[in-house]
Amino acid sequence: MNFDDYGEKLQLEYPCEWTYKVIGFSQDDVQSAISEAIPKKPYRVALSNKSKKGKYVSLNLELTVESEIERNTIYTALKTHSEIKMVL
């Protein structure tokens, strides 16, 4: 469940646009991991940031999710991939 700053559950209307921030070591590896985690949906990926020393890269992943179950399933698929270090 997602909660707002006041501890209340977010009320999302589906389908909706959703953005995940996906962090890993290599932009190419993170992009490959995203394509493995989301093989049958259109999405957009854009470079968000690189750490000062270049060790980490973050990408914004944007797509339309049809339900809370789908949104959470994609989150879990990304989070558990070996090339992805963190998903926000």
Backbone as a printed PyTorch tensor [residue, N CA C, xyz], in Angstrom:
tensor([[[  0.8270,  -1.1760,   0.0000],
         [  0.0000,   0.0000,   0.0000],
         [  0.8720,   1.2410,   0.0000]],

        [[  0.4180,   2.2550,  -0.6510],
         [  1.1090,   3.5420,  -0.6480],
         [  0.2990,   4.5290,   0.1690]],

        [[  1.0280,   5.3100,   0.9780],
         [  0.3780,   6.2840,   1.8320],
         [  0.9330,   7.6670,   1.5460]],

        [[  0.1040,   8.6850,   1.7280],
         [  0.5710,  10.0590,   1.5390],
         [  1.2720,  10.5410,   2.8060]],

        [[  1.6400,  11.8060,   2.8500],
         [  2.3650,  12.3700,   3.9920],
         [  1.5550,  12.3580,   5.2840]],

        [[  0.2660,  12.1630,   5.2020],
         [ -0.5920,  12.1700,   6.3750],
         [ -0.9940,  10.7650,   6.8160]],

        [[ -0.3680,   9.7480,   6.2370],
         [ -0.6530,   8.3660,   6.6090],
         [ -1.9170,   7.8140,   6.0050]],

        [[ -2.4860,   8.5250,   5.0420],
         [ -3.6940,   8.0440,   4.3860],
         [ -3.3190,   7.3150,   3.1030]],

        [[ -4.0730,   6.2620,   2.8080],
         [ -3.8060,   5.5020,   1.5880],
         [ -4.0510,   6.3780,   0.3630]],

        [[ -3.1060,   6.3090,  -0.5980],
         [ -3.2710,   7.0530,  -1.8400],
         [ -4.4730,   6.5190,  -2.6030]],

        [[ -5.2600,   7.4190,  -3.1180],
         [ -6.4150,   7.0420,  -3.9220],
         [ -6.0690,   7.3070,  -5.3790]],

        [[ -5.7210,   6.2650,  -6.0900],
         [ -5.3700,   6.3850,  -7.5000],
         [ -6.5160,   5.8750,  -8.3490]],

        [[ -6.7260,   6.5300,  -9.4720],
         [ -7.7140,   6.0550, -10.4330],
         [ -6.9650,   5.3770, -11.5650]],

        [[ -7.3210,   4.1350, -11.8240],
         [ -6.6600,   3.3540, -12.8660],
         [ -7.5370,   3.3070, -14.1010]],

        [[ -6.9190,   3.2200, -15.2720],
         [ -5.4740,   3.2370, -15.5280],
         [ -4.9040,   4.6260, -15.2590]],

        [[ -3.5970,   4.6640, -14.9380],
         [ -2.9320,   5.9390, -14.7030],
         [ -1.4650,   5.8410, -15.1120]],

        [[ -0.8720,   6.9970, -15.3480],
         [  0.5550,   7.0630, -15.6450],
         [  1.3120,   6.9190, -14.3290]],

        [[  2.3830,   6.1320, -14.3440],
         [  3.1760,   5.9060, -13.1360],
         [  4.6500,   5.9900, -13.4970]],

        [[  5.4400,   6.5430, -12.5910],
         [  6.8780,   6.6470, -12.8000],
         [  7.6120,   5.9240, -11.6840]],

        [[  8.5060,   5.0420, -12.0710],
         [  9.4250,   4.3800, -11.1400],
         [ 10.7950,   4.9950, -11.3530]],

        [[ 11.5320,   5.2320, -10.2950],
         [ 12.9380,   5.6180, -10.4100],
         [ 13.7210,   4.3340, -10.1570]],

        [[ 14.5010,   3.9240, -11.1450],
         [ 15.2050,   2.6420, -11.0990],
         [ 16.7090,   2.9310, -11.0370]],

        [[ 17.3840,   2.3640, -10.0380],
         [ 18.7920,   2.6730,  -9.7830],
         [ 19.6240,   1.4040,  -9.9090]],

        [[ 20.7740,   1.5460, -10.5720],
         [ 21.7110,   0.4350, -10.7260],
         [ 23.0940,   0.9640, -11.0240]],

        [[ 23.9910,   0.0590, -11.4210],
         [ 25.3780,   0.4460, -11.6850],
         [ 25.6140,   0.8760, -13.1280]],

        [[ 24.9170,   0.2590, -14.0770],
         [ 25.1550,   0.5100, -15.4980],
         [ 23.8350,   0.8400, -16.1880]],

        [[ 23.8300,   1.9140, -16.9710],
         [ 22.6180,   2.2990, -17.6780],
         [ 22.1450,   1.1830, -18.6120]],

        [[ 23.0610,   0.5710, -19.3410],
         [ 22.6790,  -0.5080, -20.2590],
         [ 22.0900,  -1.7000, -19.5070]],

        [[ 22.7020,  -2.0700, -18.3790],
         [ 22.2030,  -3.2080, -17.6020],
         [ 20.8320,  -2.9200, -16.9990]],

        [[ 20.6320,  -1.7030, -16.5280],
         [ 19.3370,  -1.3390, -15.9590],
         [ 18.2720,  -1.3360, -17.0520]],

        [[ 18.6010,  -0.8120, -18.2320],
         [ 17.6370,  -0.8180, -19.3300],
         [ 17.2970,  -2.2430, -19.7650]],

        [[ 18.2740,  -3.1270, -19.7790],
         [ 18.0070,  -4.5340, -20.1130],
         [ 17.1100,  -5.1760, -19.0630]],

        [[ 17.3730,  -4.8750, -17.8000],
         [ 16.5610,  -5.4240, -16.7090],
         [ 15.1130,  -4.9410, -16.8190]],

        [[ 14.9330,  -3.6740, -17.1660],
         [ 13.5840,  -3.1340, -17.3430],
         [ 12.8630,  -3.8750, -18.4620]],

        [[ 13.5480,  -4.1060, -19.5740],
         [ 12.8920,  -4.7980, -20.6940],
         [ 12.5510,  -6.2410, -20.3370]],

        [[ 13.3280,  -6.8650, -19.4680],
         [ 13.0100,  -8.2210, -18.9970],
         [ 11.8180,  -8.2020, -18.0480]],

        [[ 11.7530,  -7.1850, -17.1930],
         [ 10.6790,  -7.1050, -16.1970],
         [  9.3410,  -6.6960, -16.8130]],

        [[  9.3970,  -5.9540, -17.9320],
         [  8.1780,  -5.4560, -18.5690],
         [  8.2290,  -5.8020, -20.0550]],

        [[  8.0690,  -7.0770, -20.3990],
         [  8.2690,  -7.4850, -21.7960],
         [  7.1330,  -7.1170, -22.7510]],

        [[  5.9160,  -6.9020, -22.2450],
         [  4.7790,  -6.7780, -23.1620],
         [  3.9980,  -5.4820, -23.0000]],

        [[  4.6350,  -4.4530, -22.4460],
         [  3.9550,  -3.1670, -22.2570],
         [  4.8150,  -2.0560, -22.8220]],

        [[  4.2080,  -1.0780, -23.4340],
         [  4.9970,   0.0820, -23.8650],
         [  5.3990,   0.9120, -22.6420]],

        [[  6.5900,   1.4460, -22.6840],
         [  7.0930,   2.2910, -21.6010],
         [  8.1310,   3.2500, -22.1650]],

        [[  8.4650,   4.2480, -21.3550],
         [  9.4900,   5.2230, -21.7090],
         [ 10.5440,   5.2310, -20.6210]],

        [[ 11.8100,   5.3070, -21.0280],
         [ 12.9170,   5.3610, -20.0730],
         [ 13.7570,   6.5870, -20.4000]],

        [[ 14.0980,   7.3250, -19.3480],
         [ 14.9520,   8.5020, -19.5210],
         [ 15.9870,   8.5230, -18.3980]],

        [[ 17.1870,   8.9110, -18.7500],
         [ 18.2350,   9.0570, -17.7510],
         [ 17.8200,  10.1340, -16.7680]],

        [[ 17.9100,   9.8220, -15.4900],
         [ 17.5370,  10.7760, -14.4520],
         [ 18.7740,  11.4320, -13.8450]],

        [[ 19.7600,  10.5860, -13.4700],
         [ 20.9320,  11.1230, -12.7890],
         [ 22.0520,  10.0940, -12.7760]],

        [[ 23.2790,  10.6000, -12.6030],
         [ 24.4460,   9.7500, -12.3510],
         [ 25.0950,  10.2600, -11.0850]],

        [[ 25.6140,   9.3360, -10.2710],
         [ 26.2810,   9.7680,  -9.0470],
         [ 27.5550,  10.5310,  -9.3970]],

        [[ 28.0400,  11.3200,  -8.4560],
         [ 29.2190,  12.1610,  -8.7110],
         [ 30.4120,  11.3580,  -9.2030]],

        [[ 30.6310,  10.1870,  -8.6270],
         [ 31.7730,   9.3610,  -9.0150],
         [ 31.4220,   8.3710, -10.1220]],

        [[ 30.1890,   8.4040, -10.5910],
         [ 29.7810,   7.5550, -11.6960],
         [ 29.5020,   6.1100, -11.3330]],

        [[ 29.3890,   5.8170, -10.0360],
         [ 29.1620,   4.4330,  -9.6140],
         [ 27.7120,   3.9960,  -9.8560]],

        [[ 26.7750,   4.9310,  -9.6790],
         [ 25.3590,   4.6080,  -9.8280],
         [ 24.7240,   5.4570, -10.9140]],

        [[ 23.6710,   4.9090, -11.4950],
         [ 22.8740,   5.6280, -12.4780],
         [ 21.4030,   5.4230, -12.1030]],

        [[ 20.6050,   6.4640, -12.2850],
         [ 19.1690,   6.3110, -12.0540],
         [ 18.4180,   6.6730, -13.3280]],

        [[ 17.4070,   5.8910, -13.6000],
         [ 16.5640,   6.0850, -14.7800],
         [ 15.1180,   6.2640, -14.3380]],

        [[ 14.3920,   7.1130, -15.0340],
         [ 12.9570,   7.2310, -14.8210],
         [ 12.2530,   6.3190, -15.8090]],

        [[ 11.4290,   5.4560, -15.2920],
         [ 10.6320,   4.5310, -16.0920],
         [  9.1820,   4.9860, -15.9950]],

        [[  8.5860,   5.3490, -17.1180],
         [  7.2080,   5.8270, -17.1550],
         [  6.3620,   4.8820, -17.9940]],

        [[  5.1850,   4.5500, -17.4670],
         [  4.2630,   3.6930, -18.2030],
         [  2.8650,   3.8390, -17.6400]],

        [[  1.9030,   3.3170, -18.3580],
         [  0.5260,   3.2910, -17.8900],
         [  0.2940,   1.9710, -17.1710]],

        [[ -0.1970,   2.0630, -15.9300],
         [ -0.5380,   0.8530, -15.1840],
         [ -2.0570,   0.7590, -15.1100]],

        [[ -2.5520,  -0.4550, -15.2170],
         [ -3.9890,  -0.6930, -15.2900],
         [ -4.6350,  -0.9080, -13.9290]],

        [[ -3.8220,  -1.2730, -12.9070],
         [ -4.3790,  -1.5670, -11.5880],
         [ -3.2770,  -1.5030, -10.5420]],

        [[ -3.6850,  -1.4710,  -9.2790],
         [ -2.7110,  -1.4910,  -8.1860],
         [ -1.9280,  -2.8060,  -8.2080]],

        [[ -2.5870,  -3.8870,  -8.5390],
         [ -1.9060,  -5.1870,  -8.6190],
         [ -0.8160,  -5.1420,  -9.6770]],

        [[ -1.1190,  -4.5960, -10.8490],
         [ -0.1090,  -4.5000, -11.8990],
         [  1.0390,  -3.5870, -11.4610]],

        [[  0.7120,  -2.4520, -10.8510],
         [  1.7410,  -1.5080, -10.4000],
         [  2.6810,  -2.1830,  -9.3990]],

        [[  2.1190,  -2.9240,  -8.4500],
         [  2.9380,  -3.6110,  -7.4490],
         [  3.7090,  -4.7880,  -8.0320]],

        [[  3.1360,  -5.4750,  -9.0020],
         [  3.8140,  -6.6000,  -9.6590],
         [  5.0420,  -6.1100, -10.4190]],

        [[  4.9020,  -5.0040, -11.1280],
         [  6.0390,  -4.4300, -11.8550],
         [  7.1140,  -3.9860, -10.8670]],

        [[  6.7050,  -3.3390,  -9.7810],
         [  7.6530,  -2.9060,  -8.7430],
         [  8.4560,  -4.1020,  -8.2310]],

        [[  7.7800,  -5.1850,  -7.9160],
         [  8.4540,  -6.3730,  -7.3960],
         [  9.3900,  -6.9740,  -8.4340]],

        [[  8.9560,  -7.0440,  -9.6900],
         [  9.8100,  -7.5890, -10.7560],
         [ 11.0750,  -6.7640, -10.9120]],

        [[ 10.9510,  -5.4530, -10.8270],
         [ 12.1280,  -4.5820, -10.9290],
         [ 13.0240,  -4.7350,  -9.6990]],

        [[ 12.4220,  -4.6770,  -8.5310],
         [ 13.1610,  -4.7050,  -7.2670],
         [ 13.9630,  -5.9980,  -7.0790]],

        [[ 13.4560,  -7.0890,  -7.6000],
         [ 14.1180,  -8.3850,  -7.3960],
         [ 15.1240,  -8.7300,  -8.4850]],

        [[ 15.2300,  -7.8990,  -9.5240],
         [ 16.1790,  -8.1750, -10.6050],
         [ 17.6000,  -7.9040, -10.1180]],

        [[ 18.5100,  -8.7850, -10.4620],
         [ 19.8970,  -8.7020,  -9.9710],
         [ 20.6460,  -7.4570, -10.4300]],

        [[ 20.2690,  -6.8600, -11.5600],
         [ 20.9570,  -5.6760, -12.0690],
         [ 20.4240,  -4.3700, -11.4820]],

        [[ 19.3330,  -4.4650, -10.7540],
         [ 18.7090,  -3.2700, -10.1750],
         [ 18.9820,  -3.2430,  -8.6840]],

        [[ 19.5020,  -2.1270,  -8.2080],
         [ 19.8680,  -1.9970,  -6.8010],
         [ 18.7420,  -1.4170,  -5.9630]],

        [[ 17.9160,  -0.5400,  -6.5620],
         [ 16.8340,   0.0850,  -5.8160],
         [ 15.7650,   0.5800,  -6.7720]],

        [[ 14.5120,   0.5630,  -6.2910],
         [ 13.3990,   1.0920,  -7.0640],
         [ 12.6050,   2.0170,  -6.1340]],

        [[ 12.3520,   3.2150,  -6.6120],
         [ 11.5600,   4.1800,  -5.8320],
         [ 10.2890,   4.5150,  -6.5940]]])
